[in-house]
Amino acid sequence: MIARAATFAAVFAALYAAHMVADYWVQTQAQATAKAWPGWRGRRACLAHVGTYTLTAILALLALVWRTHLYLDPVRPWIGLGVSAGSHYLLDRRWLLAWAARVTHRDPVWLERGGAAAQDQAAHVGFLFLAALVIC
């Protein structure tokens, strides 16, 4: 039981580190600008971002396994990465977060002053938690 909890903690830490690097360093300015645009241009930009985001997460998990000799089931990481990638795409298209802000009666001024970015990151981290649970 302790070993499983330690595995979860290590996997979550690796996914979180990969998330931060991929969202703030790997993502291009063009992707960041266009990923929420309507139509195919926005979808392509978001898919490109999610592709590099997922590759960054794969590299982080591989580094974790390599340096710690941690055993991960050969299938579960792919399912967890699918949870991470799919949720990241939906959140970065922004319509889901806009809907959640309306439903939870968020103040538009608060959203404009950083609240939207905070909601975005909180949702991403929540889904990383779920992805780590799936992987472990």
C-alpha positions as CSV (number, residue, x, y, z in Angstrom):
1,M,0.0,0.0,0.0
2,I,2.8,2.4,0.9
3,A,4.6,1.5,-2.4
4,R,1.5,2.3,-4.4
5,A,1.1,5.6,-2.7
6,A,4.8,6.4,-3.4
7,T,4.3,5.4,-7.0
8,F,1.3,7.7,-7.3
9,A,3.2,10.6,-5.7
10,A,6.2,10.1,-8.1
11,V,3.9,9.8,-11.2
12,F,1.9,12.9,-10.2
13,A,5.1,14.9,-9.6
14,A,6.4,13.8,-13.0
15,L,3.1,14.7,-14.7
16,Y,2.9,18.0,-12.9
17,A,6.5,19.0,-13.8
18,A,5.8,18.0,-17.4
19,H,2.6,20.1,-17.4
20,M,4.5,23.2,-16.3
21,V,7.3,22.8,-18.8
22,A,5.0,21.9,-21.7
23,D,2.4,24.7,-20.9
24,Y,5.0,27.5,-20.3
25,W,8.1,26.5,-22.2
26,V,7.3,24.0,-25.0
27,Q,4.1,25.6,-26.2
28,T,4.7,28.1,-29.0
29,Q,3.3,31.6,-29.0
30,A,1.4,30.7,-32.1
31,Q,-0.2,27.7,-30.4
32,A,-1.0,29.8,-27.3
33,T,-2.6,32.5,-29.3
34,A,-4.7,30.3,-31.7
35,K,-5.6,27.2,-29.7
36,A,-9.0,28.7,-28.6
37,W,-9.9,30.2,-32.0
38,P,-13.0,28.8,-33.7
39,G,-12.7,26.5,-36.7
40,W,-9.9,24.3,-37.9
41,R,-7.2,26.8,-37.3
42,G,-7.9,26.8,-33.6
43,R,-8.3,23.0,-33.5
44,R,-5.0,22.4,-35.3
45,A,-3.2,24.8,-33.0
46,C,-4.7,23.1,-29.9
47,L,-3.9,19.6,-31.3
48,A,-0.3,20.7,-32.0
49,H,0.0,22.0,-28.4
50,V,-1.5,18.8,-26.9
51,G,0.8,16.7,-29.0
52,T,3.9,18.4,-27.6
53,Y,2.4,18.5,-24.2
54,T,1.8,14.7,-24.3
55,L,5.3,14.1,-25.6
56,T,6.7,16.1,-22.7
57,A,4.7,14.0,-20.3
58,I,5.9,10.8,-21.9
59,L,9.5,11.9,-21.6
60,A,8.9,12.8,-17.9
61,L,7.5,9.4,-17.2
62,L,10.3,7.6,-19.1
63,A,12.9,9.6,-17.1
64,L,11.1,8.7,-13.9
65,V,11.1,5.0,-14.7
66,W,14.7,5.1,-15.9
67,R,16.2,6.9,-12.9
68,T,14.1,5.2,-10.2
69,H,13.5,1.8,-11.7
70,L,9.9,2.3,-11.0
71,Y,7.6,-0.4,-12.5
72,L,4.6,0.9,-14.3
73,D,2.0,-1.4,-16.0
74,P,2.6,-1.3,-19.8
75,V,-1.0,-0.3,-20.6
76,R,-2.2,2.0,-17.8
77,P,0.2,4.9,-18.6
78,W,-1.2,5.2,-22.1
79,I,-4.8,5.3,-20.7
80,G,-3.7,8.0,-18.1
81,L,-1.9,10.0,-20.8
82,G,-5.2,9.8,-22.8
83,V,-7.1,11.3,-19.9
84,S,-4.5,14.0,-19.6
85,A,-4.4,14.8,-23.4
86,G,-8.1,14.7,-23.9
87,S,-8.9,16.9,-20.9
88,H,-6.1,19.3,-21.9
89,Y,-7.5,19.7,-25.4
90,L,-11.1,20.3,-24.0
91,L,-9.9,22.8,-21.4
92,D,-7.6,24.7,-23.8
93,R,-10.4,25.1,-26.4
94,R,-11.8,27.3,-23.6
95,W,-15.6,26.8,-24.1
96,L,-15.8,24.3,-21.3
97,L,-14.1,26.7,-18.8
98,A,-16.3,29.6,-20.0
99,W,-19.4,27.5,-19.4
100,A,-18.1,26.5,-15.9
101,A,-17.4,30.1,-15.1
102,R,-21.0,31.0,-16.1
103,V,-22.5,28.2,-14.1
104,T,-20.5,29.0,-11.0
105,H,-21.3,32.7,-11.4
106,R,-17.7,33.9,-11.6
107,D,-17.3,37.7,-11.7
108,P,-16.2,38.7,-15.3
109,V,-13.8,41.3,-13.8
110,W,-12.2,38.5,-11.7
111,L,-11.9,36.3,-14.8
112,E,-10.2,39.1,-16.7
113,R,-7.7,39.8,-13.9
114,G,-6.3,36.3,-13.8
115,G,-9.2,34.2,-12.6
116,A,-9.7,32.5,-15.9
117,A,-6.0,31.5,-16.0
118,A,-6.3,30.2,-12.4
119,Q,-9.4,28.2,-13.2
120,D,-7.6,26.8,-16.3
121,Q,-4.5,25.7,-14.3
122,A,-6.7,24.3,-11.4
123,A,-8.6,22.2,-13.9
124,H,-5.5,20.9,-15.6
125,V,-4.0,19.9,-12.2
126,G,-7.2,18.2,-11.2
127,F,-7.1,16.1,-14.4
128,L,-3.4,15.3,-13.8
129,F,-4.4,13.9,-10.4
130,L,-7.0,11.7,-12.2
131,A,-4.4,10.6,-14.8
132,A,-1.9,9.7,-12.1
133,L,-4.6,7.6,-10.3
134,V,-5.3,5.8,-13.6
135,I,-1.6,5.2,-14.2
136,C,-1.0,3.8,-10.7
